[in-house]
């Protein structure tokens, strides 16, 4: 596990979202996953997907543990809504030094509207999509909802950060602290990349796994696997 994380520090976030903490000594990936009640196959699928270690076609979404990937997605939501986005907002405020100029107000207003949109999107997933999946795992089918419906309307919320980046780069407020504002801008770039990865994990790993579960439940006599 140490060599896996040391070779790609971005995987620290992946590990954290599966509920795995640092301090695992020389234990293997399988040992660490087993101790943390995480499906190792699912953990490695997300790791390989996020790090682009293997082609998507080589990842078997039918063997993904849905409870494990649900945990990953839920913890991702907590990270974005309770830490990453509020931290960016704090750095933006410090960077523009609480100026009341039109451009400073516009930057914060744009960011607050964006945060609200992301929160609304993720709360919808929590209340409707993830609840639907929980019912599927219990063998309860909702004939009025399919995961493809969610997938068809799944916005790439990360792309909207591009407008904020452009706004800051083109119209830096007068009197702003350049170092602090540049730090905020860097965090926006990083958050955008993480949100893109998050959306892709949902669309390309989570959704196909749920579609497979739906087919199992729709097939008479087949039931749930494993």
C-alpha distance (Angstrom), angle and dihedral (degrees) to the residues before:
residue distance angle dihedral
X1 . . .
X2 3.82 . .
X3 3.80 93.2 .
X4 3.80 91.0 47.1
X5 3.81 93.2 55.5
X6 3.81 95.3 36.9
X7 3.81 90.9 56.9
X8 3.82 92.9 53.1
X9 3.80 117.7 22.3
X10 3.82 91.8 -170.5
X11 3.81 87.0 72.9
X12 3.81 89.1 70.4
X13 3.80 87.1 81.2
X14 3.81 91.7 48.9
X15 3.78 90.2 51.4
X16 3.80 92.0 47.6
X17 3.81 92.9 50.7
X18 3.78 89.8 56.1
X19 3.81 87.9 55.0
X20 3.81 94.2 -107.0
X21 3.81 116.3 141.0
X22 3.79 128.0 -158.5
X23 3.79 118.7 -102.9
X24 3.80 99.2 77.3
X25 3.80 96.4 135.7
X26 3.79 114.8 -154.0
X27 3.79 95.9 -26.3
X28 3.78 119.4 137.5
X29 3.80 123.4 -113.6
X30 3.80 89.7 -105.0
X31 3.81 92.7 51.4
X32 3.81 93.0 48.5
X33 3.80 92.3 47.8
X34 3.79 92.3 48.5
X35 3.82 92.2 50.2
X36 3.81 90.6 50.7
X37 3.82 95.3 44.4
X38 3.81 91.8 -116.3
X39 3.78 122.4 142.6
X40 3.81 103.7 -114.1
X41 3.81 94.8 -152.0
X42 3.80 90.9 54.5
X43 3.80 92.8 45.1
X44 3.81 91.5 52.5
X45 3.81 91.5 44.7
X46 3.81 90.7 57.4
X47 3.81 92.2 42.0
X48 3.80 92.5 51.2
X49 3.80 91.7 44.4
X50 3.81 95.9 49.1
X51 3.81 93.8 43.2
X52 3.83 92.9 42.7
X53 3.80 88.5 -129.5
X54 3.80 93.8 145.9
X55 3.82 134.4 15.5
X56 3.79 117.3 -88.3
X57 3.80 88.7 -119.6
X58 3.82 88.5 65.4
X59 3.82 92.7 58.2
X60 3.80 113.2 90.4
X61 3.80 104.7 -145.8
X62 3.80 91.2 -175.1
X63 3.82 91.7 72.5
X64 3.80 95.3 48.1
X65 3.80 113.6 121.9
X66 3.79 105.3 -122.2
X67 3.85 94.9 -157.2
X68 3.82 89.9 52.7
X69 3.80 95.7 48.6
X70 3.81 89.9 44.5
X71 3.79 88.6 56.5
X72 3.80 89.5 50.1
X73 3.81 93.1 50.7
X74 3.81 94.3 45.3
X75 3.79 92.2 50.5
X76 3.81 88.6 47.9
X77 3.80 89.3 57.0
X78 3.79 91.0 50.9
X79 3.80 90.6 49.9
X80 3.80 94.4 51.7
X81 3.80 98.1 40.6
X82 3.79 100.4 38.8
X83 3.79 103.2 31.5
X84 3.80 121.2 8.8
X85 3.81 101.6 45.0
X86 3.85 96.3 38.4
X87 3.82 88.8 49.2
X88 3.80 91.3 52.7
X89 3.80 89.7 49.8
X90 3.80 90.9 51.9
X91 3.80 91.2 51.0
X92 3.80 91.3 47.8
X93 3.81 90.8 53.7
X94 3.80 91.2 48.6
X95 3.79 91.4 46.0
X96 3.79 96.3 52.4
X97 3.82 89.3 41.6
X98 3.79 95.3 -131.8
X99 3.80 91.1 -66.9
X100 3.78 116.3 173.0
X101 3.79 95.1 -149.1
X102 3.77 118.6 130.9
X103 3.81 93.6 -108.8
X104 3.83 93.3 48.4
X105 3.79 90.4 49.9
X106 3.80 90.6 46.5
X107 3.82 92.9 51.9
X108 3.81 93.0 52.1
X109 3.79 93.0 41.4
X110 3.80 91.1 51.5
X111 3.80 91.8 47.9
X112 3.82 93.6 47.6
X113 3.80 90.7 50.6
X114 3.78 89.6 49.0
X115 3.82 91.8 50.1
X116 3.79 89.7 50.6
X117 3.80 90.7 51.6
X118 3.80 92.8 49.4
X119 3.81 91.1 47.4
X120 3.81 91.6 49.8
X121 3.80 90.8 49.0
X122 3.80 94.5 48.8
X123 3.80 93.9 43.1
X124 3.81 88.5 54.0
X125 3.80 89.0 53.9
X126 3.80 91.5 48.8
X127 3.80 96.0 47.2
X128 3.78 101.1 37.2
X129 3.81 114.6 14.3
X130 3.79 99.0 38.8
X131 3.80 91.3 40.8
X132 3.81 89.1 52.2
X133 3.81 89.5 51.9
X134 3.81 91.4 48.5
X135 3.79 89.0 55.1
X136 3.81 90.4 49.6
X137 3.79 90.0 53.7
X138 3.80 87.3 54.6
X139 3.80 89.8 51.4
X140 3.81 94.5 -106.7
X141 3.81 113.6 135.8
X142 3.80 123.7 -158.2
X143 3.83 107.4 -152.8
X144 3.82 90.7 -164.3
X145 3.80 96.4 59.6
X146 3.78 135.7 53.3
X147 3.79 127.6 178.2
X148 3.82 88.6 -122.3
X149 3.82 88.0 65.7
X150 3.78 89.3 59.5
X151 3.80 91.8 43.3
X152 3.81 93.1 51.8
X153 3.81 90.7 55.4
X154 3.77 98.0 38.1
X155 3.77 107.0 127.4
X156 3.76 120.1 -150.2
X157 3.79 92.2 -124.5
X158 3.79 91.2 -179.3
X159 3.81 92.5 69.1
X160 3.81 92.3 66.6
X161 3.79 91.4 68.1
X162 3.80 87.2 73.3
X163 3.80 90.2 75.6
X164 3.80 91.4 53.7
X165 3.80 91.9 48.8
X166 3.79 90.8 50.9
X167 3.80 91.2 48.3
X168 3.80 92.7 53.8
X169 3.81 95.3 42.6
X170 3.80 94.3 49.0
X171 3.78 100.0 37.6
X172 3.80 110.6 30.1
X173 3.83 106.6 178.5
X174 3.79 116.3 -108.5
X175 3.80 111.4 -102.6
X176 3.80 94.1 19.4
X177 3.80 120.0 148.0
X178 3.80 101.2 -108.6
X179 3.81 95.4 -157.1
X180 3.80 94.4 49.5
X181 3.78 93.3 43.7
X182 3.81 91.5 48.0
X183 3.80 88.8 51.0
X184 3.80 89.7 52.7
X185 3.79 90.0 47.4
X186 3.80 90.9 51.6
X187 3.81 90.1 50.8
X188 3.81 89.7 50.9
X189 3.81 90.2 54.5
X190 3.80 90.6 48.4
X191 3.80 92.8 46.6
X192 3.79 90.5 49.6
X193 3.80 90.4 54.5
X194 3.81 92.1 47.2
X195 3.80 91.7 49.0
X196 3.79 90.4 50.3
X197 3.80 89.7 52.5
X198 3.80 89.8 47.4
X199 3.81 93.1 52.0
X200 3.80 91.3 46.8
X201 3.81 92.4 50.6
X202 3.80 87.6 53.1
X203 3.79 95.3 45.9
X204 3.81 101.1 38.3
X205 3.82 104.2 31.0
X206 3.81 109.4 18.4
X207 3.82 99.2 41.3
X208 3.85 95.4 48.0
X209 3.82 89.7 48.1
X210 3.81 90.4 52.7
X211 3.81 91.7 45.7
X212 3.81 88.0 55.5
X213 3.81 89.8 50.8
X214 3.81 90.7 49.3
X215 3.81 90.3 53.0
X216 3.79 90.6 50.4
X217 3.79 91.4 53.1
X218 3.81 92.5 44.3
X219 3.81 92.0 53.1
X220 3.83 110.4 85.7
X221 3.79 112.9 -122.5
X222 3.79 95.0 5.6
X223 3.80 99.7 93.9
X224 3.78 125.0 167.1
X225 3.77 119.2 -24.5
X226 3.77 123.3 -124.3
